[in-house]
Amino acid sequence: MGKVIVIDPYLTKNPRTPAKYKDLKALGKVDLILVTHGHVDHITDLPELAKLTGATVVGVPDLVYNLVSLGFLDGSKTIGMNKGGTMTRLGPGIKVHIVAADHSSPLDLLAIKPDTTGVRNIAGGAPVGYVLEFESGFKIYDTGDTAVFGDMALIHRFYKPDLALVCIGGHFTMDPEHAAFAVRELIRPKQVIPQHYGTFPVINRTPAELKTALGDAPIEVLDVKPGEAVRF
C-alpha cells in the first residue's frame, strides 16, 4: 500500500476545504506530516491530525521542538531537520529533502490554542520548502510560502523537480508574475500546481494569471481544485 504525506495541514478552518475534509478522519491513513513554517494557515490542524493518525511530523528543530515542549506534539513522533537535510523515514524509495524558502516563521500559538492570551508568537525557526523524491525518479518541489530567491536555481540544479507546488497569492508570498519568473527561469519544472491563493481577500490571485504570466513557456499549469486527485 502506498504512503500518505500531508504538507501544512490547514483544513478545518480553511474556507476552500471541501465539506468532506472538514472532518480530519476523512483523510484516513497519514504516514508523514511535513511543516514548512509556523503561520496559522499552515499548522492549525497539525496537533489534532498528528494525534489522530500517529503520523511522524517533520519540520525545522525550533518549530517542532517548541511544539513538543508545549505539549502539542509527541516527541517520539517528531523529526527536527534543517535546510540541506535528507531523510528516508518512509523507506529508501522515498527521499524527503528540506530546502530554503524566503519568508517569516513565527509559531502562532493562537492557531492551535484559541484561548491563548499574552504572547501569541514564539520562535518558529526558519521557513523551508521540501523536495520529495520517489523511487520512480519523479520529484515534487513544494516551495512553501516564499518570495522569489536566486537559489531556487540551485534547487533545480540539485533535484530537477518534475512538478512544483508554487505559491501565487501575492502580499505574503510570490504573486503570479513573480511565480512565473521563478518557475520559468529558476526552478524549470515540467508542471506546476498553483497554491496559497484565494483563501483570504488579500491573496485573491488566480491560476489563470499564472498561465498568462508564463506566456509560451513550456510549463503546464495544473489548475487543481480542492479535493481533486491527480496522478503522475
C-alpha angles and dihedrals in degrees: 000000000000127000125252120219122186121195122203101343110222107150116119095059098028109114091212097052113115111245091248093063096048081088105068091207087072089073090068117190116019120182103178137017118200119198121199098187145333105266120131095250092056106044108028094110098030100103094043095045092047091051094044096050104026088230121162113249120219126194143120112307096247091057103042096038092051089051089051093048090050091052098248097113136036108246092214089059099050134086120198110206132166138212110296093030127125128197135186100194092142093051136287092287094065119058123187114201120189115214140179128280131183108229141088126275120192113160102245105214092186089066093064102024109039093187091060114138131184115012109032104176127049133172112304099171126231122334114246145182130216138228114204115201119193132201090252089061094250112140130199123195117200107193094199112208108328150140119234111281129180096238090069081088088064090053087056092046095049101037110013094210117214094203129029125197101208132186114233106167099105125209094066097027142007116320121219093272095052091041089053090054091048096053096037099045107022116019097030100189124170092236137019133199113201116224142169097052138110099027095101130025093245092061097043098139124131144225088239088064090052090052090051092048091050091057111179095346110139094242121116115224112212109204095203115184121218109276095019121126124220129188129208 
